[in-house]
Amino acid sequence: VVANELGRDPSSAVPVLTEYLGLVEAQLATPFKFEPYHKAMYEPVDHYDLDTRFMEPLIDLDDSVVLGHEHFDTVKRQLAAGDNVVFLSNHQTEADPSAWSALFDRGDDAWRDATFAKNLVMVAGDRVTTDPVAVPFSKARNLLCIYSKRHMDNPPERKREKQMHNTRTMGAMLKLLASGAACIWVAPSGGRDRPDDDGVFAAPARFDVKSVDMFRLMASKVGLLKKTHFWPMAMLTHKLFPPPPKVGTTLGEPRIALRGSVNICLRPELDFDGLVTPEYVQANFPDAAANDKDAARILAAEYAYAECNAAYAALLQSAVDRGSPYYP
């Protein structure tokens, strides 16, 4: 269908599809086990190149935008100085890593940077590291691999093993941050955005307070060695592989590949230190909450989410303003 839309011979997709299906078969025969910190694999199979070729006809770069791209210049300076950067983002499709690399590897000259595209480390749930359909693409990325809370008890006998794996992942992340110049993307909601009852992706899924707090804690642990900067961002990408309306608990889900644009908006850096002071909390919460650490954690998560939501609203408005054929 996509080939016909683009006026291409459908048979032109046969080589990459054949290669991809061969990798899926190999995964079914001999499952690949992802380490807590997985580094992108370029040999013996260049998975990044496979991902690029597979996704190329699906991503309409002419309708794709990066709003706030001037902030990425600051991000790159921070990384060059040895500081860490953490992007707190929403998440809409399993193809979000492909959306990121498409924009920064092959997008507009104003934000194109292939090295930056490849160096990103993404926090990935177990679905994309265990589902044979997703694994060939996941191998193309730098990943901090975790088991999500919603899958922790399924099956019950593996709960302890999964908890230990997550502990090792946290150790790997702490080591990355202590080394400096780490660029990490995470979706604090714990999963993909879901459409409302009308099928509309009106707003990002809310951020989990504990998730945001955990990253702030990790940053504080390495604070004497390296500074960590938190940046709020949003992605508008769900047309590529629309997620199911409801969250599933079992492995495997139907996937519908559609053509669409991919869009990112980066907001100004978050100032958590200035936000969660007792004075600020007292000014925005009842007096009893001024020294309440839980109130400060909630405030930090809500602050980050509000900025992500603002970024998402900007993306929706941009789509309307330019007459995007895909969004809102």
C-alpha positions as CSV (number, residue, x, y, z in Angstrom):
1,V,0.0,0.0,0.0
2,V,2.8,2.4,1.0
3,A,4.7,1.6,-2.2
4,N,1.7,2.4,-4.3
5,E,1.2,5.7,-2.5
6,L,4.8,6.6,-3.3
7,G,4.5,5.4,-6.9
8,R,7.2,2.7,-6.3
9,D,7.3,-0.9,-7.5
10,P,6.2,-3.0,-4.5
11,S,8.9,-5.6,-5.3
12,S,11.6,-3.0,-4.4
13,A,10.8,-3.8,-0.7
14,V,11.4,-7.5,-1.1
15,P,15.2,-7.5,-0.3
16,V,14.8,-5.7,3.1
17,L,11.7,-7.6,4.0
18,T,13.5,-10.9,3.2
19,E,16.4,-9.9,5.4
20,Y,14.2,-8.8,8.2
21,L,12.1,-12.0,8.1
22,G,15.3,-14.0,8.2
23,L,16.3,-12.2,11.4
24,V,12.9,-12.8,12.9
25,E,13.3,-16.5,12.1
26,A,16.8,-16.5,13.7
27,Q,15.3,-14.9,16.8
28,L,12.6,-17.6,17.0
29,A,15.2,-20.4,16.7
30,T,17.8,-18.9,19.0
31,P,16.5,-16.0,21.2
32,F,18.9,-13.2,21.7
33,K,19.3,-12.1,25.3
34,F,19.7,-8.4,25.9
35,E,22.2,-7.3,28.6
36,P,21.0,-4.6,31.1
37,Y,23.0,-2.1,28.9
38,H,22.9,-3.1,25.3
39,K,25.1,-1.4,22.7
40,A,23.9,-1.0,19.1
41,M,25.0,-3.8,16.9
42,Y,26.5,-3.0,13.5
43,E,28.1,-6.3,12.7
44,P,27.9,-9.1,11.6
45,V,24.6,-7.5,10.7
46,D,24.2,-3.7,10.5
47,H,20.9,-3.5,12.3
48,Y,20.9,0.3,12.2
49,D,21.1,0.2,8.4
50,L,18.4,-2.5,8.3
51,D,16.1,-0.2,10.4
52,T,16.8,2.7,8.2
53,R,16.0,0.8,5.0
54,F,12.9,-0.8,6.5
55,M,11.5,2.5,7.8
56,E,12.5,4.8,5.0
57,P,9.2,4.4,2.9
58,L,7.1,4.8,6.0
59,I,8.5,8.1,7.2
60,D,7.5,11.3,5.4
61,L,10.4,13.6,6.2
62,D,8.9,16.4,4.2
63,D,6.1,16.8,6.8
64,S,8.4,16.1,9.8
65,V,9.6,18.8,12.2
66,V,11.8,19.4,15.2
67,L,10.5,22.3,17.2
68,G,12.8,23.9,19.6
69,H,15.8,22.5,17.7
70,E,17.9,25.5,18.8
71,H,17.9,23.9,22.3
72,F,19.7,20.9,20.9
73,D,22.7,23.1,20.4
74,T,22.8,23.7,24.1
75,V,22.3,19.9,24.7
76,K,25.3,19.2,22.5
77,R,27.5,21.7,24.3
78,Q,26.5,20.1,27.6
79,L,27.5,16.7,26.3
80,A,30.8,18.0,24.9
81,A,31.6,19.4,28.3
82,G,31.2,15.9,29.8
83,D,27.8,16.6,31.4
84,N,24.9,14.1,31.1
85,V,21.5,14.8,29.5
86,V,18.2,13.1,30.2
87,F,15.2,13.6,27.9
88,L,11.9,13.1,29.8
89,S,9.5,12.3,27.0
90,N,6.2,10.8,26.1
91,H,6.2,7.6,23.9
92,Q,3.8,6.8,21.1
93,T,5.0,3.9,19.0
94,E,7.6,1.1,19.0
95,A,9.1,3.0,16.1
96,D,10.1,6.0,18.2
97,P,13.8,5.1,18.0
98,S,13.5,5.0,14.2
99,A,11.7,8.4,14.3
100,W,14.6,9.9,16.3
101,S,17.2,8.6,13.9
102,A,15.2,9.6,10.8
103,L,15.0,13.2,12.0
104,F,18.6,13.6,13.1
105,D,20.2,11.3,10.6
106,R,18.3,12.2,7.4
107,G,16.1,15.2,8.3
108,D,16.4,18.9,7.7
109,D,19.8,20.5,7.7
110,A,18.8,22.7,10.6
111,W,18.9,19.8,13.0
112,R,20.7,16.9,11.1
113,D,23.5,15.2,13.1
114,A,24.1,11.6,12.4
115,T,26.5,11.1,15.3
116,F,24.0,12.6,17.8
117,A,21.3,10.3,16.3
118,K,23.4,7.2,17.0
119,N,24.7,8.0,20.4
120,L,21.3,8.3,22.2
121,V,20.6,5.7,24.9
122,M,17.0,4.7,25.2
123,V,15.3,3.1,28.2
124,A,13.5,0.1,26.8
125,G,10.8,-2.2,28.2
126,D,10.8,-5.9,27.9
127,R,8.3,-6.0,25.1
128,V,10.7,-4.7,22.5
129,T,13.6,-6.9,23.7
130,T,11.6,-10.2,23.8
131,D,9.1,-10.0,21.0
132,P,10.8,-11.6,17.9
133,V,9.1,-9.1,15.6
134,A,10.7,-6.2,17.4
135,V,14.1,-7.6,18.3
136,P,15.9,-7.0,15.0
137,F,15.2,-3.3,15.3
138,S,16.0,-3.2,19.1
139,K,19.4,-4.5,18.3
140,A,20.1,-1.3,16.3
141,R,19.8,0.9,19.5
142,N,21.8,1.6,22.6
143,L,19.4,0.4,25.3
144,L,19.0,0.3,29.0
145,C,16.7,-2.7,29.3
146,I,14.2,-3.0,32.0
147,Y,11.1,-5.1,32.9
148,S,8.1,-2.9,33.2
149,K,6.0,-2.9,36.4
150,R,3.0,-4.2,34.6
151,H,4.9,-7.3,33.4
152,M,6.8,-7.9,36.6
153,D,4.4,-10.6,37.9
154,N,3.9,-12.4,34.6
155,P,4.8,-15.2,35.2
156,P,5.0,-15.0,39.0
157,E,8.0,-17.4,39.1
158,R,10.2,-15.0,37.2
159,K,9.5,-12.0,39.3
160,R,12.7,-12.3,41.3
161,E,14.8,-12.7,38.2
162,K,13.2,-9.6,36.6
163,Q,13.8,-7.6,39.7
164,M,17.5,-8.6,39.8
165,H,17.8,-7.7,36.1
166,N,16.3,-4.2,36.8
167,T,18.8,-3.8,39.6
168,R,21.7,-4.5,37.3
169,T,20.2,-2.1,34.8
170,M,20.1,0.7,37.4
171,G,23.8,-0.1,38.2
172,A,24.7,0.2,34.5
173,M,22.9,3.5,34.2
174,L,24.6,4.8,37.3
175,K,28.0,3.9,35.7
176,L,27.0,5.6,32.5
177,L,26.1,8.8,34.4
178,A,29.3,8.7,36.5
179,S,31.4,8.4,33.3
180,G,29.7,11.5,31.9
181,A,28.5,12.6,28.4
182,A,25.6,10.2,28.6
183,C,22.5,11.1,26.5
184,I,19.5,9.2,27.7
185,W,15.9,9.1,26.6
186,V,13.1,7.8,28.9
187,A,9.3,7.8,28.9
188,P,8.4,8.3,32.6
189,S,4.8,7.2,31.9
190,G,6.2,3.6,31.6
191,G,4.7,3.0,28.2
192,R,3.1,4.3,25.1
193,D,0.4,6.9,24.9
194,R,-3.1,5.5,24.2
195,P,-6.0,7.0,22.3
196,D,-9.1,8.1,24.1
197,D,-12.5,6.6,23.5
198,D,-12.8,8.6,20.3
199,G,-9.5,7.3,19.0
200,V,-7.7,10.7,19.6
201,F,-4.2,11.1,21.1
202,A,-5.2,14.3,22.8
203,A,-2.4,14.4,25.4
204,P,0.6,12.4,26.6
205,A,0.2,9.7,29.2
206,R,0.9,11.1,32.7
207,F,4.4,10.7,34.1
208,D,5.0,8.2,37.0
209,V,6.2,10.1,40.0
210,K,8.5,7.3,41.1
211,S,10.1,7.1,37.7
212,V,11.0,10.8,37.6
213,D,12.2,10.7,41.1
214,M,14.4,7.7,40.4
215,F,16.3,9.6,37.6
216,R,16.7,12.6,39.9
217,L,18.1,10.3,42.6
218,M,20.5,8.8,40.1
219,A,21.7,12.2,39.0
220,S,22.2,13.3,42.6
221,K,24.3,10.2,43.3
222,V,26.8,11.2,40.6
223,G,26.4,15.0,41.2
224,L,29.9,15.4,42.7
225,L,31.4,13.8,39.5
226,K,29.1,14.9,36.7
227,K,26.2,17.3,36.3
228,T,23.0,15.9,34.8
229,H,20.6,18.1,32.8
230,F,16.9,17.3,32.4
231,W,15.1,18.3,29.3
232,P,11.4,17.9,28.6
233,M,10.3,16.8,25.2
234,A,7.4,15.4,23.3
235,M,7.0,13.1,20.3
236,L,4.1,13.0,17.8
237,T,4.7,9.7,15.9
238,H,1.7,7.4,16.5
239,K,0.7,7.2,12.8
240,L,3.6,4.9,12.0
241,F,2.6,1.9,14.1
242,P,-0.5,2.9,16.1
243,P,-0.5,1.3,19.5
244,P,-3.5,-0.8,20.6
245,P,-6.2,1.1,22.5
246,K,-5.5,-0.9,25.6
247,V,-2.4,-2.0,27.4
248,G,-1.7,-5.7,26.9
249,T,-0.2,-8.1,29.5
250,T,0.9,-10.8,27.1
251,L,3.7,-10.9,24.5
252,G,2.8,-10.1,20.9
253,E,0.3,-7.7,19.4
254,P,-1.1,-6.9,16.0
255,R,1.0,-4.3,14.2
256,I,-0.2,-2.1,11.3
257,A,2.5,-0.2,9.4
258,L,1.3,3.1,8.1
259,R,3.1,6.1,6.5
260,G,3.3,9.2,8.6
261,S,5.5,12.1,9.6
262,V,7.6,12.1,12.8
263,N,7.8,15.1,15.0
264,I,9.7,16.2,18.1
265,C,9.5,19.2,20.3
266,L,12.2,20.1,22.9
267,R,11.3,22.6,25.7
268,P,13.7,24.6,27.8
269,E,15.8,22.7,30.4
270,L,14.0,21.8,33.7
271,D,15.3,23.4,36.9
272,F,14.4,20.8,39.4
273,D,16.8,22.2,42.0
274,G,15.0,25.6,42.0
275,L,11.6,24.0,41.9
276,V,11.6,21.6,44.9
277,T,13.0,24.0,47.5
278,P,10.8,24.3,50.6
279,E,10.1,27.9,49.7
280,Y,8.7,27.0,46.3
281,V,6.7,24.0,47.7
282,Q,5.3,26.2,50.5
283,A,4.3,28.8,48.0
284,N,2.4,26.3,45.8
285,F,1.1,23.8,48.4
286,P,-0.5,24.0,51.8
287,D,1.8,25.0,54.6
288,A,1.9,21.5,55.9
289,A,3.5,20.3,52.7
290,A,6.5,22.7,52.8
291,N,8.9,20.1,54.0
292,D,7.1,17.1,52.7
293,K,9.4,15.1,50.4
294,D,6.5,13.3,48.8
295,A,5.0,16.7,47.8
296,A,8.3,17.8,46.3
297,R,8.4,14.5,44.3
298,I,4.9,15.0,43.0
299,L,5.6,18.6,42.1
300,A,8.8,17.6,40.2
301,A,6.9,15.0,38.2
302,E,4.0,17.3,37.5
303,Y,6.4,20.1,36.4
304,A,8.1,17.7,33.9
305,Y,4.8,16.4,32.6
306,A,3.4,19.9,32.2
307,E,6.4,20.8,30.0
308,C,6.0,17.6,28.0
309,N,2.3,18.4,27.6
310,A,3.1,21.9,26.4
311,A,5.6,20.5,23.9
312,Y,2.9,18.0,22.6
313,A,0.4,20.8,22.2
314,A,2.9,22.8,20.2
315,L,3.4,19.8,17.9
316,L,-0.4,19.4,17.4
317,Q,-0.7,23.1,16.6
318,S,2.3,22.9,14.2
319,A,0.5,20.1,12.4
320,V,-2.6,22.2,12.0
321,D,-0.7,25.3,10.9
322,R,1.2,23.5,8.1
323,G,-1.8,21.4,7.0
324,S,-0.2,18.0,7.9
325,P,-2.0,15.1,6.1
326,Y,-1.3,12.9,9.1
327,Y,-2.0,14.9,12.3
328,P,-3.7,15.9,14.5
